[in-house]
Amino acid sequence: MRTVLASASPRRKELLQSWGISFEAIPAEGLDESAVTGSPEEVVVQLAEMKAQWVRDALAKKGEDVASIRFIGSDTVIGFEGEVLGKPKDAEDASQMLGRLSGKSHEVLSGVCVLGPNAEKKSGYVLSEVIFKNLSKQEIQNYVDSGDPFGKAGSYGIQSGGRVLIEGFNGCYYNIVGLPQMFTLRLLNEEISTCDCPQHDLFLSGGEC
């Protein structure tokens, strides 16, 4: 069956490829995410569902046989002190986010939605905890200047330069990157018994996806 990932995220593409899933990526360009409100759990699932549905509708309008396609929508947000932290708007916004997260723990939530051939919908989210080191203003400035925070929820990427900001984590590593492995593959009805999340001496023990 044809599989479409409703995302432009290079991280999600890399993860799906590493899990042996054959797919094509079609981003939900033009989707207005600004009107989505609620708790981090509500927001991240709504966004995942909206992305999958948006791409499905777009292909249907082009006359494609969407009944032969399964669509994967996903989104990742940071839950911190009751707020939803998304991608930074600019360098100042990134610096402020990182300053707030410094020395504290926060939640990383990735929502996943799979729309099947007959538009049947399966969705949900996975939550992980990330603990930041106490960061100096210079450390924050150096990281922002690297350009790595941009395009990433919470203004950092655990799989890239943001690793040096993190003291530890609990939960699924891939969820923090942007797409939880076991949960996603189960929604796709792929056979999987264990998660191959990488562990690192720096981090706390990881949990199940």
C-alpha positions as CSV (number, residue, x, y, z in Angstrom):
1,M,0.0,0.0,0.0
2,R,1.2,3.5,-0.8
3,T,2.2,5.5,2.3
4,V,2.4,9.3,2.5
5,L,4.1,11.2,5.3
6,A,2.3,14.5,5.7
7,S,5.5,16.3,6.8
8,A,8.5,18.2,5.5
9,S,10.5,17.3,8.6
10,P,13.9,15.7,7.6
11,R,14.0,14.1,11.0
12,R,10.8,12.2,10.6
13,K,11.8,11.2,7.0
14,E,15.1,9.8,8.4
15,L,13.3,7.8,11.1
16,L,10.8,6.2,8.8
17,Q,13.5,5.3,6.4
18,S,15.6,3.7,9.2
19,W,12.6,1.6,10.2
20,G,12.3,0.2,6.7
21,I,9.0,2.0,5.7
22,S,8.6,2.8,2.0
23,F,6.9,6.2,1.7
24,E,6.8,9.6,0.0
25,A,6.7,12.9,1.9
26,I,4.2,15.5,1.0
27,P,4.1,18.5,3.5
28,A,0.8,20.1,4.5
29,E,1.8,23.4,3.0
30,G,-0.6,26.2,3.7
31,L,-2.2,24.6,6.7
32,D,-3.1,27.2,9.4
33,E,-2.0,25.9,12.7
34,S,-2.5,29.1,14.6
35,A,-6.1,28.4,15.6
36,V,-5.3,25.2,17.4
37,T,-5.6,25.7,21.2
38,G,-5.8,23.6,24.3
39,S,-3.5,21.5,26.4
40,P,-0.3,20.2,25.0
41,E,-1.9,16.7,24.6
42,E,-4.9,18.1,22.8
43,V,-2.9,20.4,20.5
44,V,-0.3,17.9,19.4
45,V,-3.0,15.3,18.4
46,Q,-5.1,17.9,16.7
47,L,-2.2,19.0,14.6
48,A,-1.2,15.5,13.6
49,E,-4.8,14.8,12.5
50,M,-5.0,18.1,10.6
51,K,-1.8,17.4,8.7
52,A,-2.9,13.9,7.6
53,Q,-6.3,15.1,6.6
54,W,-5.0,18.2,4.8
55,V,-2.7,16.1,2.6
56,R,-5.4,13.5,2.0
57,D,-7.9,16.2,0.9
58,A,-5.2,17.9,-1.3
59,L,-4.5,14.7,-3.2
60,A,-8.2,13.9,-3.5
61,K,-8.7,17.3,-5.1
62,K,-6.0,16.4,-7.7
63,G,-8.0,13.3,-8.6
64,E,-5.7,10.8,-6.9
65,D,-7.0,7.5,-5.6
66,V,-6.7,8.2,-1.9
67,A,-8.5,5.0,-1.1
68,S,-5.3,3.2,-1.9
69,I,-3.1,5.4,0.4
70,R,-2.4,5.6,4.1
71,F,-1.4,8.9,5.5
72,I,0.8,9.7,8.5
73,G,0.5,13.0,10.2
74,S,2.7,14.0,13.1
75,D,3.6,17.0,15.2
76,T,5.8,17.6,18.2
77,V,5.4,20.3,21.0
78,I,7.0,21.1,24.3
79,G,4.8,21.2,27.4
80,F,6.3,23.5,30.0
81,E,4.5,25.0,33.0
82,G,1.1,24.5,31.4
83,E,2.1,26.2,28.2
84,V,2.7,24.8,24.7
85,L,6.1,25.7,23.3
86,G,6.5,25.3,19.5
87,K,9.2,26.4,17.1
88,P,11.0,29.7,17.8
89,K,10.0,32.7,15.7
90,D,13.5,34.2,15.8
91,A,16.8,34.3,17.7
92,E,15.3,36.3,20.5
93,D,12.4,33.9,20.9
94,A,14.8,30.9,20.9
95,S,17.0,32.5,23.6
96,Q,14.0,33.1,25.8
97,M,12.7,29.6,25.4
98,L,16.1,28.1,26.3
99,G,16.5,30.4,29.2
100,R,13.1,29.2,30.6
101,L,14.0,25.6,30.1
102,S,17.5,25.9,31.7
103,G,17.9,23.8,34.8
104,K,14.4,22.4,34.6
105,S,12.5,19.4,33.2
106,H,9.8,19.6,30.5
107,E,7.6,17.3,28.5
108,V,8.1,16.5,24.9
109,L,4.9,15.3,23.2
110,S,4.6,13.9,19.7
111,G,1.2,13.3,18.2
112,V,0.8,10.7,15.5
113,C,-2.3,10.1,13.2
114,V,-2.7,7.4,10.6
115,L,-5.5,7.8,8.1
116,G,-6.3,4.6,6.4
117,P,-7.6,3.9,2.9
118,N,-11.2,4.4,3.9
119,A,-10.4,7.5,6.0
120,E,-10.4,5.4,9.2
121,K,-8.4,7.4,11.8
122,K,-6.1,6.1,14.5
123,S,-4.3,8.7,16.6
124,G,-2.7,9.5,19.9
125,Y,0.5,10.9,21.4
126,V,3.6,9.8,23.3
127,L,5.2,11.8,26.1
128,S,8.8,11.9,27.2
129,E,10.6,14.0,29.9
130,V,13.7,16.0,29.2
131,I,15.9,17.5,31.9
132,F,18.1,20.5,30.9
133,K,21.4,21.5,32.4
134,N,21.8,24.9,34.1
135,L,22.8,27.0,31.1
136,S,24.8,30.2,31.1
137,K,23.8,33.1,28.9
138,Q,26.9,32.4,26.8
139,E,26.0,28.8,26.3
140,I,22.5,29.8,25.2
141,Q,23.9,32.5,22.9
142,N,26.5,30.1,21.3
143,Y,23.8,27.5,20.6
144,V,21.4,30.1,19.1
145,D,24.2,31.4,17.0
146,S,24.8,27.9,15.6
147,G,21.4,28.0,14.0
148,D,20.4,24.6,15.4
149,P,17.3,25.8,17.4
150,F,15.3,26.9,14.3
151,G,12.6,24.7,13.0
152,K,12.6,22.7,16.2
153,A,9.9,22.6,19.0
154,G,11.4,24.1,22.2
155,S,14.3,25.6,20.2
156,Y,16.6,22.5,20.4
157,G,17.3,19.2,18.8
158,I,18.4,16.2,20.9
159,Q,19.7,14.5,17.9
160,S,22.0,17.4,16.9
161,G,23.7,20.3,18.7
162,G,21.1,20.4,21.4
163,R,22.5,17.2,23.0
164,V,25.0,19.3,24.9
165,L,22.1,21.2,26.7
166,I,20.6,18.1,28.1
167,E,21.3,16.4,31.4
168,G,19.0,13.4,30.9
169,F,15.7,12.1,29.7
170,N,13.0,9.6,30.5
171,G,11.0,7.9,27.8
172,C,11.3,7.3,24.1
173,Y,14.3,8.9,22.4
174,Y,12.7,8.9,19.0
175,N,9.7,10.6,20.4
176,I,12.0,13.5,21.4
177,V,13.4,13.6,17.9
178,G,9.9,13.8,16.5
179,L,8.3,10.4,15.8
180,P,7.9,7.6,18.4
181,Q,8.9,4.3,16.9
182,M,6.8,1.6,18.5
183,F,3.6,3.8,18.7
184,T,3.9,4.8,15.0
185,L,4.6,1.3,13.8
186,R,1.7,-0.1,15.8
187,L,-0.7,2.5,14.2
188,L,0.6,1.3,10.8
189,N,0.0,-2.3,11.9
190,E,3.6,-3.1,11.4
191,E,5.0,-6.0,13.5
192,I,7.3,-4.8,16.3
193,S,8.1,-6.2,19.7
194,T,10.8,-3.9,21.0
195,C,12.0,-0.4,20.5
196,D,15.5,0.2,19.3
197,C,15.9,3.7,20.8
198,P,19.6,4.4,21.2
199,Q,20.8,5.0,24.7
200,H,23.8,7.1,25.7
201,D,25.9,7.3,28.9
202,L,24.8,10.9,29.4
203,F,21.2,10.0,29.6
204,L,18.9,8.4,32.1
205,S,17.2,5.1,31.3
206,G,14.7,5.4,28.4
207,G,11.2,3.9,28.5
208,E,8.9,2.3,26.1
209,C,7.7,4.2,23.1
